Amino acid sequence: MIQRYRVLGRSVAEGDELQPLLAKAYAQKAQVLCECRKGTDLPLYISHRNDRYVLARWPGSGARHATACDHYEAPDYLTGMGQVRGAALIDDEASGETSLKLGFPLSRGSARLAPAALTNDKPTVKSSGQKLSMRGLLHVLWDRAELTHWHPKMAGKRSWFVVRRALLEAAASCRAKQEALPHVLFVPESFRLEDKEDIRARRRAALERVYRSRDEMMVVVAEIKEIVASHGAVRIVLRHVGDMPFVMDQDMARRFHKRFAGELALWQAQHGTKGEQDHLVLAGSFARRREGTFDLIEVALMPVTPEWLPYETSDERYLLTKAVAEMRRFVKGLRVNLDVDTPIASLVLKDTGEEACAVHIHDRDNEVAEPLEALLAGQGVAHRFWKEGEPLPARVTRQRRWEAQAAA
């Protein structure tokens, strides 16, 4: 029932006792083992972030953990992570650091090219796994931040403050373009009127790279508040930084609306609905103009539920909403660099017993294509087709799973 670890020769559960032991283990560079599977060594590494010690699984090892374990991760072959790991995403097990190869520039060069010259009609859909597209970077950060994970205790607790903290912690161990990723990543701080001046000062310091040089770029990850047409161009207003105008010229705006018509339609369909509304997350490279506005260059959009879980279609959104409402534990699959025709698992249920269950949305009136057949043949999880109106695979209680694992 309770997550347990072996730290400095002791078996210890999550709680107040764990942090002091992790501090000692961190200082001694001692290994920590997850005890979710009896008789199996599952090493974890310790990070020191925001004045606390955080345990994380080694990259690529998540599928070896018990399904009831907090460190369980769906096998890479079920998502786009399998395509980029080892190529665009290179993990160093000795240091716990990850190198990211980006498929877009973070400098405009002395020529100061116009924004449209650095993009194309499909700026974020590139099937190559050798370098991350902007969408690929966003998905990798979301995955590493474990914002793809859900369990019932998270209900009502995932605010932008929590999302931002998780993203910054995920970026802390990453490098891109020979720089620490946090140096080029801007994630807006939650705005509070009473702290307005302090927040502006911290924002100015965080944006030093683009203030220092109009040639340099950064990457923003934030929620869109509104998209406004203005004098032939488009201005995108992001939440928490409403006084920081991001603009696209007329040509870039045309490409933007053409490329992201589907994502924009999904987001707009939820406006005006009762209760909590969906969010639209933007990731984009940007540079600062002399006038003080900011040019958006490479862009990706990602609709997410009120729980900040990403989705691609209305069917997938319904599946996520159902899983959350039924208090299920699961991991959401992400496409990363894969094109839209390549099948992935929509989500992987973690509460179905010793074997996790990958849920695929597929119209069974149509023939199963060869790529999907190959996906369904993958080992390590059960597979289940699902469509609206059907029940999800049955839940096995966490108590029964931990009892079975302890007896194994």
LUMVEX-378792 format. One record per residue (C-alpha): residue in three letters; x, y, z. Coordinates in steps of 0.25 Angstrom, whole numbers, plus 2048, in hexadecimal, padded with zeros to 3 digits. Layout:
residues N
ALAXYZ ...
END
This chain:
residues 408
MET800800800 ILE80B80A804 GLN81780D7FB ARG824807801 TYR83380A7FE ARG840804802 VAL84980F807 LEU85680E80D GLY8537FF811 ARG845803817 SER837800811 VAL83080D813 ALA82281180F GLU81E81E809 GLY81C829814 ASP82383281D GLU82F828820 LEU832827811 GLN83883580E PRO843835819 LEU847827814 LEU84782C805 ALA850838809 LYS85A82F80F ALA85A826803 TYR85B8317FA ALA867837801 GLN86D829801 LYS8698267F2 ALA8638197F7 GLN8598117EE VAL84A8117F2 LEU8428047EE CYS8338047EC GLU82D7F87F3 CYS8207F77EB ARG8257E97E5 LYS82A7DF7EF GLY8387D97EB THR83A7E47E0 ASP8447EF7E1 LEU83D7FC7DB PRO8478077DD LEU8428167DE TYR84A8227DE ILE84982E7E8 SER84783D7E3 HIS8488497EC ARG83D8527E8 ASN83685E7EF ASP83C85A7FC ARG83784C7FC TYR83C83F7F7 VAL8358387EC LEU8368297E7 ALA8358267D9 ARG83681A7D0 TRP8428187C7 PRO83E81B7B9 GLY8388107B1 SER8368077BE GLY82880B7C1 ALA8217FF7BB ARG8297F67C4 HIS8227FB7D1 ALA8167F57D6 THR8097FB7D0 ALA8058007DE CYS8128077E0 ASP8128167DE HIS81F8157D6 TYR81880B7CC GLU8188117BD ALA81280B7B1 PRO81C8047A7 ASP82280D79D TYR81D805791 LEU80E80A795 THR811818793 GLY81A82278B MET825821796 GLY82B81478F GLN82E81B782 VAL836827789 ARG83D820795 GLY84C81D792 ALA84B827786 ALA845834789 LEU844831797 ILE85182B79D ASP8518287AC ASP85E8277B4 GLU85C81D7BF ALA8698217C6 SER8648307C8 GLY85582E7C7 GLU8568397BC THR84F8397AF SER85483F7A2 LEU849844798 LYS84C84678A LEU842851784 GLY83E852776 PHE83C861777 PRO84586D779 LEU847875786 SER84F88077F ARG84A889773 GLY85988C76F SER85E89A76A ALA85589A75E ARG84889B768 LEU84089375E ALA83189675E PRO82988C767 ALA82288575B ALA830882755 LEU832878761 THR826870760 ASN81D869756 ASP80F864754 LYS81185875D PRO81B85D767 THR818853772 VAL81584676A LYS82283F767 SER823830767 SER832830769 GLY83682B777 GLN844832776 LYS84083F77B LEU834844783 SER82A84D77C MET824858785 ARG81884E787 GLY82284478B LEU82984C795 LEU81C85079B HIS81884179C VAL82583D7A2 LEU8248487AD TRP8168447B0 ASP81A8367B1 ARG8268387BA ALA81E8417C3 GLU8148357C4 LEU80883E7C0 THR8048327B8 HIS80282A7C5 TRP7F482A7CC HIS7EF8247D9 PRO7E38287E1 LYS7EB8307EC MET7EF83A7E2 ALA7E083F7E0 GLY7DF84E7E2 LYS7EE84F7E5 ARG7F48527D7 SER7F48617D6 TRP7FD8697CD PHE80786B7D9 VAL80885B7DA VAL80A85A7CA ARG8148657CA ARG81C85F7D5 ALA81C8517CF LEU8218567C1 LEU82C85E7C8 GLU8308527D0 ALA8308497C3 ALA8388537BB ALA8438547C7 SER84A8487C2 CYS84984A7B3 ARG8538517AA ALA85085679C LYS85A85D792 GLN86585C79C GLU85D8647A6 ALA8568607B3 LEU8478607AE PRO8428697B9 HIS84B8747B3 VAL8438747A6 LEU8358707AC PHE82B87A7B1 VAL81E8757B9 PRO8168817BE GLU8158827CD SER8068827D2 PHE8028917D3 ARG7FE8977E0 LEU7FA8A67E0 GLU8008A87EE ASP80E8A37E9 LYS80D8AA7DB GLU81A8B17DC ASP8238A67E2 ILE81D89C7D7 ARG8218A67CC ALA82F8A77D2 ARG8308987D2 ARG82A8977C4 ARG8348A17BF ALA8408997C5 ALA83B88C7BE LEU83A8937B1 GLU8488997B1 ARG84C8917A5 VAL84389779C TYR8448A57A2 ARG8538A47A0 SER8538A1791 ARG8488A2786 ASP84F896780 GLU84D88D78B MET84088478D MET83987D799 VAL82E87379A VAL8218777A1 VAL81786D7A7 ALA80A8737AC GLU7FB8737AB ILE7F487B7A0 LYS7EA8857A5 GLU7E588B798 ILE7E988C78A VAL7E789A784 ALA7E889F776 SER7EE8AD776 HIS7F28B676A GLY7F48AA760 ALA7FC8A276A VAL7F8899776 ARG7FB89B784 ILE7FB88F78E VAL7F889379C LEU7FE8897A6 ARG7F88877B4 HIS80088D7C0 VAL8088967B6 GLY7FD89E7B0 ASP8068AA7AE MET8108A37A6 PRO80B8A3798 PHE80F89778F VAL80D89A780 MET80C893773 ASP80D89B766 GLN80289975B ASP80988D754 MET80D886761 ALA7FE888766 ARG7F9881759 ARG80287575B PHE7FF87576A HIS7EF874767 LYS7F186A75C ARG7FA861764 PHE7F3861771 ALA7E586176C GLY7E2854773 GLU7E8858781 LEU7E1866780 ALA7D385F77D LEU7D5855789 TRP7D8861793 GLN7CD86A78E ALA7C385F78F GLN7C585F79E HIS7C386E7A0 GLY7B68717A6 THR7B48647AC LYS7B08637BB GLY7BA8607C6 GLU7C985F7C3 GLN7CE8627B5 ASP7D985C7AD HIS7E68637AB LEU7EE86579E VAL7FD8647A1 LEU80786B797 ALA816868796 GLY81D87178D SER82B87778A PHE82B88678A ALA834892789 ARG8338A178E ARG8318AD784 ARG8378BA787 GLU8298C0789 GLY8278B6795 THR81E8AC78F PHE82189D78D ASP821896780 LEU81C888780 ILE82387F776 GLU82286F778 VAL81586C77F ALA80D860784 LEU80085F78A MET7FA855794 PRO7EC854799 VAL7EB84F7A7 THR7E084B7B1 PRO7DD8537BD GLU7E78497C4 TRP7F184D7BA LEU7F18407B3 PRO7F48417A4 TYR7EA83C799 GLU7EA83B78A THR7DB839787 SER7CE83A78D ASP7CD82B78F GLU7DA82B796 ARG7D583779F TYR7C982F7A2 LEU7D18237A6 LEU7DA82B7AF THR7CE8327B6 LYS7C88247B8 ALA7D481E7BE VAL7D682B7C8 ALA7C782A7CC GLU7C881B7CF MET7D481E7D7 ARG7DE8167CF ARG7ED8167D0 PHE7F48177C2 VAL7FF81D7B9 LYS7FB8257AD GLY8038227A0 LEU80982D798 ARG80D82D789 VAL81A83578B ASN81F83677C LEU81682B776 ASP80D82F76B VAL7FE82E76D ASP7FC822765 THR80681A76E PRO7FE812779 ILE801814788 ALA7F9810795 SER7F081B799 LEU7F28177A8 VAL7F880C7B0 LEU7F08087BC LYS7F88047C8 ASP7ED7FF7D1 THR7EA7F27C9 GLY7F37E87D1 GLU8017E37CF GLU7FF7E67C0 ALA7FC7F57BC CYS7F27F77B1 ALA7F57FF7A5 VAL7E88057A0 HIS7E7808791 ILE7DC81078A HIS7D980A77D ASP7CC808774 ARG7CB7F9774 ASP7C27FA767 ASN7CF7FD760 GLU7DA7F375D VAL7E67F4767 ALA7F27F9760 GLU7FF7F3760 PRO8067FE769 LEU7FB7FC773 GLU7FC7ED773 ALA80B7EE776 LEU8087F7782 LEU7FE7ED787 ALA8087E2786 GLY8117E9790 GLN8147E379D GLY8137E87AC VAL8057EC7AC ALA7F77E77A8 HIS7F07EF79D ARG7E27F379B PHE7DA7FA791 TRP7D0804796 LYS7C580D790 GLU7BB817797 GLY7B081079E GLU7B88047A2 PRO7BE8017B0 LEU7CC8027B3 PRO7D47F67B7 ALA7D17F17C5 ARG7D97F77D1 VAL7E17EE7DA THR7E27F57E8 ARG7F07FA7EC GLN7EF7F27F9 ARG7EE7E47F1 ARG7F97E87E8 TRP8037EB7F3 GLU7FF7DF7FB ALA8027D67EE GLN80F7DD7EC ALA8137DB7FA ALA8107CC7F9 ALA8187CB7EC 
END
